[in-house]
Amino acid sequence: MPEDKALFAFTNSCDRTKMIESAVLAQNEYFAVKPKAIRKELGQYFTGSMVADYMASLIVPVNAPVVRILDAGAGTGVLALAAALRCLELGHECVHAVLYEIDEEILSHLDLNMRRLSRTFQAQGAKFTFDIRHEDFVLARPDKAEELFHVSSINPPYFKYNSKTSPYACATTDLYKGNPNIYASFMAVVASCTAENGQMVAIVPRSFTNGLYFKGFRKYLNATMSLERIHIFRARNKVFKELSVLQENVICSYTKRRQSSKIVISASSGYEDIVQSERREYKTKLLIDCSNEHEIIRIPETAEDLQILETVEQWPSDFQNSGYTISTGRVVEHRTREYIIQPNKKAIAVPLLRMHNVKAFKTEWTGRCKKDASFLLLEGHQKHTSENIPYVILKRFSSKDEKRRLVAGVHNHKIIVGILIALENHLNYIGRVDSPIDIIECYGLAVLFNSTLMDKYFRCISGNTQVNATEIRLLKLPARKVICAMGKAVMDCSDTNQENIDQIVNDCIGVRGSMTKEEKLAQAQELLEMLGLPKQQYNNRSAWVFLALANIRPQDNWQDAQAPLLPTVDIMQFIREYYGQDYKPNSRETIRRQTLHQFEQARIVDRNRDNPSRATNSKDNNYSLNEPIIEVLREYPNGEWQAKIAEYEKELNNLQELYQRKLDKEKIPIRFANGQEIMLSPGKHNQLHADIVHEFCSRFIGNSGVVLYIGDTASSRNEGGKLMILETEQLKALGVSPMAHDKLPDVVVYDQERKWLFLIEAVTSHGAISPKRWIELEKALESCKVGRVYVTAFPDAAEFRKYAADIAWETEVWIADNPDHMIHFNGDRFLGPH
């Protein structure tokens, strides 16, 4: 069959990456036409190629003659495909996959990708078989009848369902209690389907690790599987950024066995740097809290987080045993509209405290703010009002990427007076069980909740932007006398800025504070100097750039150094946000040319580590610290960092050679008729230059053509590119003055036989020969003695269509992916001077 031939050609010509990316492309095209409402109803958020490949890399060898893979919610089969190829890589020659997918419209894509995968296995002397099930995975409950699976790689749907009317409500009650979210049902059934020592790798929201409604599911999962690894993404909006999804996701790897004694935590900014993610090993008892029925899973991101977690876990008490109580505000506004009015002194009403009324260490309600409201004391108000006594008030919600998760205000009943007060349900309020809480104690709790230490601790235990009362009840606390001491200290403090808050907490509980910005800057300068950079490369600007590249904030330890892929604008944003230096947009070139370029030459950074073939002038260019530098930083300042620098210096020449070979490998060769060869820097624009010389000239000029001018795009950015060919004397002989060189198009070729000068613009993003450009060139070449032929070259028809309306008359168009043809724009003849 013709399709089979196409499949055979595909499997013989593609590698692992191309196969996965092809499946991702199919799912992206599907998403482009699928209505958003239907995707939301199905809970579809498909997986990208880098994430799929990373998830597959976590799969370990299986002791079975036939490896059984489960993909519960397969989409186009990206995860199953990556998992199967990983199994092949591990030496498993017989793999069978079972794929569940409820969306009928995507089944043809899934089937095609699985048959392609089967051909790939066959080509390597192995066997892949598959079974596609067009049914709902959770309702089908394959764990009750199906043979168990060795590997499951899943990205389950995400949506909440009605616990009374949905068919999912009773589907997993034999496994765990509760109905938190459909993704938990998928994970539970997959766990039940997994063979002994089998593996489940899943990308899911982080909410299952601590959410109150996931308690039953978490208990089942902790009892059934061993958590081996969790990968976190620091940026919420990057994992499914093509779909504009703002969600804190994790990749977790579980094994069907008794819980192991250690768990690995890894972290990356997004999926682009996932392969270079840092990883740390932690004791299980520190991460899975078995001291209560909730069994929450805590996730420290850095060494500092670990230190905080260990410090807090040693505190002698906890929230409930200290005699505190926490409640959620009683006023649900959409249910009590008849009680809520604008402030009116004549009305029998009390202040209604909302989110905007709560600030750090205080609550403000004057009745004059536009958002202020009062709560009428109508019949039945007792269900919604509270006694007006001192409280610590916590905001329940923060925005997705707000810097602080915890914001605690103090409600002073002597400032907002009255017998009763109303609090809406976006607030939590804290008091004491036995008696009203003392105002000093209120300030002590508030300073603790508003500290960087407690905010970081809370982020370890909660991935939610919502601060739930249950999570606060589970918090460890210092002794009550320490809390009161902190309260007295903050009440005596004239300025409650973050630095002072943290100093009070650190002094009272005996934790050393973070370094100042100036101290961290000085350390970065010391490192750059010891790495052998000249003085101008360890100035403040270079040190700030170095800190940004290492993702080191003032409060961070150097052991937490990372190597994210950062464009120049992101580097500037980091410096602005964490070190207060506001570089203007026009400083970008200064940073790139006077710092990053020198860092690259010194082999401190790599440019475009994720894609060395990226064009020099691409907007996606990025920079990252290389591995030897990261090793140095993680030993600084108390470890063997100087020995690491000595190793780095010893290997510097080898590192430079390796890097140069890597760059040279991506360069684009151009070979001329006379045997001369030049190498251009990578990128679409330079590739089109090469196509012009190899394809256009050979077809439409012939052996009589001589290239008089061709440039490298890197030359305009001071990044090592050159004017690769510039035949000044020959151009001068043709009447082209030296002053016109900067106005010449990308490629200039002289046809010696016909005495025509071909002036060719290569267009990949701008620069077609428009009427304006034609006039400029004619004026610059007015003394030229030979006929001039103007050509605009495009890489493909799609690029041509963007500029078709701008092409000047009496010029030619050539398209590289259809090289035998040209398009002539009017005139009295085809191809020639006019």
Beta strands, then each sheet from edge to edge (+ up, - down):
strand 1: 67-72
strand 2: 94-100
strand 3: 127-133
strand 4: 149-154
strand 5: 194-205
strand 6: 226-233
strand 7: 249-255
strand 8: 262-268
strand 9: 278-283
strand 10: 317-318
strand 11: 324-328
strand 12: 340-341
strand 13: 349-353
strand 14: 358-359
strand 15: 362-363
strand 16: 373-376
strand 17: 385-387
strand 18: 391-395
strand 19: 408-411
strand 20: 420-423
strand 21: 427-432
strand 22: 476-477
strand 23: 605-607
strand 24: 623-625
strand 25: 668-671
strand 26: 677-680
strand 27: 705-710
strand 28: 725-726
strand 29: 747-751
strand 30: 756-762
strand 31: 787-794
strand 32: 812-815
strand 33: 822-824
sheet 1: 3+ 2+ 1+ 4+ 5+ 7- 6+ 8+ 9-
sheet 2: 10+ 22-
sheet 3: 11+ 21- 18+ 19-
sheet 4: 12+ 16- 13+ 20+ 17-
sheet 5: 14+ 15-
sheet 6: 23+ 24-
sheet 7: 25+ 26-
sheet 8: 28+ 27- 29+ 30- 31- 32- 33+
end
